[in-house]
Amino acid sequence: MSKGASLYGTYNRIPLRFERGEGVWLVDEDGNRYLDFAAGIAVNSLGHAHPHLVEALKDQADKLWHVSNLYEIPGQSRLGDRLTEATFADRAFFTNSGAEALECAIKTARRYHYVNGDGARVDIITIEGAFHGRTLATIAAGGQEKYLEGFGPKAPGFKQVPFADLDAMKEAVDEQTAAILVEPLQGEGGIRELSVEWLKNLRALCDDHGVLLLLDEVQCGVGRTGRLFAHEWAGITPDIMAVAKGIGGGFPFGVCLATEEAAKGMTPGTHGTTYGGNPLAMSVGNAVLDVILEEGFLQHVRDVGLVFAQGLAAIADQYPDVIEEVRGTGLMLGVRCKCPNIDLLVAMRDQQLLGAPAGDNVVRLLPPLMTTAEEAREGLSRLEAAAADVSARSG
């Protein structure tokens, strides 16, 4: 059997094998250095081998890995307190992944209406092009056929409306609607942003109809847009929010955050997890917050995001045959391509620059949040060279 043949064939993997990382850089087995602007798909919020995260994990590894939620976990209580103090939320439930955080959010919303004596309110309305995970419930929530095909009947209780269509959203809300679930800034969907006005109107719609507002900030949260969470730009608060990716800085875990009211139905025995909130994950999560909540850190994200935005606009002007549009906020950026997005991604790898594909023919740029202005300019220089190469080939 050839190397790797034992694995499920669910990925078309790029033939690169990395052995270590240093900040914004990845180093392959041959010693080649790549500028990592994919960041594990927005996971490595503080880059690779961040010393504070490494120290926290090593320290905890020498003490205790897992005890289960049969017992109190001090690191979990501390992280929950810090997250609720920094956000709209009063309650936190820790999970192993973003999809599990979304599952918890969906269950929390439905349970809320059940304990209010309205158990028929189970429907979750989402937006077309959304990506909420790969479980049977979250692929139904996303509604994309490519993820639903071959997995049997779609889980009931989910409806989709067109992107940013408030009239369609209003029409979809009825007496069976439990919640509306949206990503303030879609990642997989192509770095598509819901406007401040649209999100304000959505919050008002939910309030008018007694519907809970669920936000998926798995990718756009934890400082990625230059605010701790993306919805803060609109000045609104959700009832429930799913968080993952950047909160672990590379260690896999997520969290569902909710108001006291929204979480009132989640009583002992209604939900659980074996690994979620384990001491290793909590040590890293607290270390990530130490850095992201430092004074000036989010301003740094906004400042470097501006460097990227200006540089990308200049490249788009120079190569309009390659780049059609620049999208995004902070360090969650995308370029919509006129060529197939894979062509630009391959050309970027030739320049030893890494990005990630997305829907709508977009290349995502998701640099670590501690990327410096100098590193941003280095990446932009490599992207410019990649765009020049694609332009020359197509010309």
FENPE-V403028 format. One line per field, one symbol per residue. ss: DSSP state (a for helix, b for strand, c for the rest). phi: phi as a letter, one per 30 degrees, with the letter a starting at -180 (. if undefined). A space follows every 10 residues. Layout:
ss = ???
phi = ???
This chain:
ss = cccccccccc cccccccbbb bbbcbbbbcc ccbbbbccaa aacccccbcc aaaaaaaaaa accccccccc cccaaaaaaa aaaaaacccc bbbbbccaaa aaaaaaaaaa aaaaaccccc ccbbbbbccc cccccaaaaa aaccaaaacc cccccccbbb bccccaaaaa aaccccbbbb bbccbbcccc cbbccaaaaa aaaaaaaaac cbbbbbcccc ccccccccca aaaacccccb bbbcaaaacc cccbbbbbcc cccccccccc ccccccccaa aaaaaaaaaa aaccccaaaa aaaaaaaaaa aaaaaaaacc ccbbbbbbbc cbbbbbbccc aaaaaaaaaa ccbbcbbbcc cbbbbccccc ccaaaaaaaa aaaaaaaaaa aaaac
phi = .deidddedc bcdddbbcca bbidcccddc idccdccchi iidddcichd eddddddddd ddcacbbidd bdbedddddd dddddcbddc bbbcbcaddd ddeddddddd deddddibdd dbdccbcejd bbkcdddddd ddidedcdei ciddedjbbc bdehcddddd dddbdcdcac cbcebdcedj hccddedddd ddddddddci cdcccccdcd chiecjcebd dddcicbdcb bcbahddchk ddabaccade ddcdddcejd aaaddeided ddddedddde ddddejddde edddddeded ddddddddbd dcccacbjbi cbbbcdcdde eddddddddd chbcbbdadi hccdcbdedc eddddddddd dddddddddd ddddd
